[in-house]
């Protein structure tokens, strides 16, 4: 049955199902007031009305997309899903390195906890530069389809420049991840 | 204080703000420096394929907020910088279009059609001069219309529209944007509905933050700048990098033929003038309508000019598409005329019409003290209206940018051709890191970076399924305002559930909302 559905038909169907779930499941379960409510003998609009309106707009959009699909419909392909998975892994690993590289290096080289050093160069740059360089270098390498020293250099230089750009002139700003540790 | 006093104070506020430095004892205000810097950066960004004006505005905004903070003194320097980028980028977009056949910004695509053939014929400098003259003329005309129209529109809105009519006007604007952006009304509505939904999360009047599923992470709602940067910037970066992986990296463009025949005679300017004038009007009208961007303005300007040109062309003149200066003039005047007029709905109604306007509104809301909408132009009977002074400060900043454009814009744009050679596969990951850093610096938690990535994935998916993310962003910005206005209107009408239909003007707006949807549905699908 679903084999003959084009990208736009799928999109319309997904939007209709999502809208119905929003209107009939999420809103009743997660909002305490109805579409209208009575407070001190006055009727006023409840908190449900806005989300239900959003749901109705999505529902209408889904029905129209289903009924009038584009002549040249676009849709998510398997390759797109693979790219999103690659991107998710790249970003997750980079963020993890960004979050933990500073505390790890600090614990190896000093007796002072990282929290006490999170505003002190060079310790406060370690996580940001390591994670940022990894993110930039990986994406450049993916685009070029080859790992190169120049990609790593661009990553290091870019993250170092941004670190200095924010850290040197502004005392009250913190680089990632120093506000979280 | 009358309107003239406000205008003078607004004008003076640009020159007498916090001082950056002094020359021969004359203080130069930081606002002037920021306007100049933003303008030069805008031309540079516009000349860099892969970076557009809104992208640079998005990246710059958190950095500017970090520098200037949230005080009223920050308003003009920050907004002056953003306006400088917006105007500069439109001009800069024509540079790689003419020199390398690569539009720097999407609206400069039509410029390639005649600009690059001219460059190949050894008339690159002349083509750049035509682009500069037309762009600046269109921009200046549009700014004049803005100054004349925005206050009158605001006064009309304040005089004739009460709460039900204002709620209906917001609905009309959203319906118009959903219907006209992109090729599909259905997808526009889905995008808009998602934006409204995102705006509803963790807001409302009840003690319990709605739609958070009990999650403390959602209890504060989505930070507006984070979500918008995610959808508009990260989504585009994710898509563009994937495109490069799939189709391979384009080699750096070769420079055009040597520059010669660079004189633009007065007779030639006279020949171009009607095309510039017509396109300026087209661009201004398009710019004033929410949701219709500069690309359509450029396309319409070019199409009208071609029809006119073909009727009057002599045998020796090149055809459109073969290096006709009139083609460049029509395109550049039209796309530049959008940038002033798109502030008409922003300032008079508080409704952003395109991506650049979204970031201007975001800047205004981030700094605070200026709430774009009809109240900005209210002249108090006693005392003064600080928002009106700020609005005139903005107008002054726009005209100063135009002055820079007329004087140094042409020289600077001819010097930034080299930006087209910056490799896109290097630029985009660096933009991603800078955007994530800017978000962290504002929110001070890695959760914000994850939220931005999440919205980036949403923006990516939207682009892949052919859905414009702009209705999402505009609905996200206007969602809270729409709900608040509806609540007030409902209360003011004594709980009339049909307040949108029982007031004639509101009912007319609702009929127009339906009509714009139905009219666009009747158009053949792309």
Interface residues (C-beta under 8 A of the other chain):
Chain A: X7 X8 X11 X12 X15 X19 X22 X26 X27 X30 X31 X32 X33 X36 X42 X43 X44 X45 X47 X48 X49 X50 X51 X53 X54 X55 X56 X57 X58 X59 X60 X61 X62 X63 X64 X65 X66 X67 X68 X69 X70 X71 X72 X73 X74 X75 X76 X79 X80 X83 X84 X87 X91 X95 X98 X99 X128 X132 X135 X136 X139 X140 X142 X143 X144 X145 X154 X155 X158 X159 X162 X165 X166 X169 X170 X173 X174 X175 X176 X177 X179 X180
Chain B: X63 X66 X67 X178 X183 X184 X185 X186 X187 X188 X189 X190 X191 X192 X193 X194 X196 X197 X199 X200 X204 X205 X206 X208 X210 X211 X212 X213 X238 X241 X242 X244 X245 X246 X249 X425 X426 X428 X429 X430 X432 X433 X434 X436 X437 X440 X441 X444 X445 X446 X449 X450 X453 X457 X460 X461 X464 X465 X466 X467 X479 X483 X486 X487 X490 X491 X495 X497 X521 X525 X526
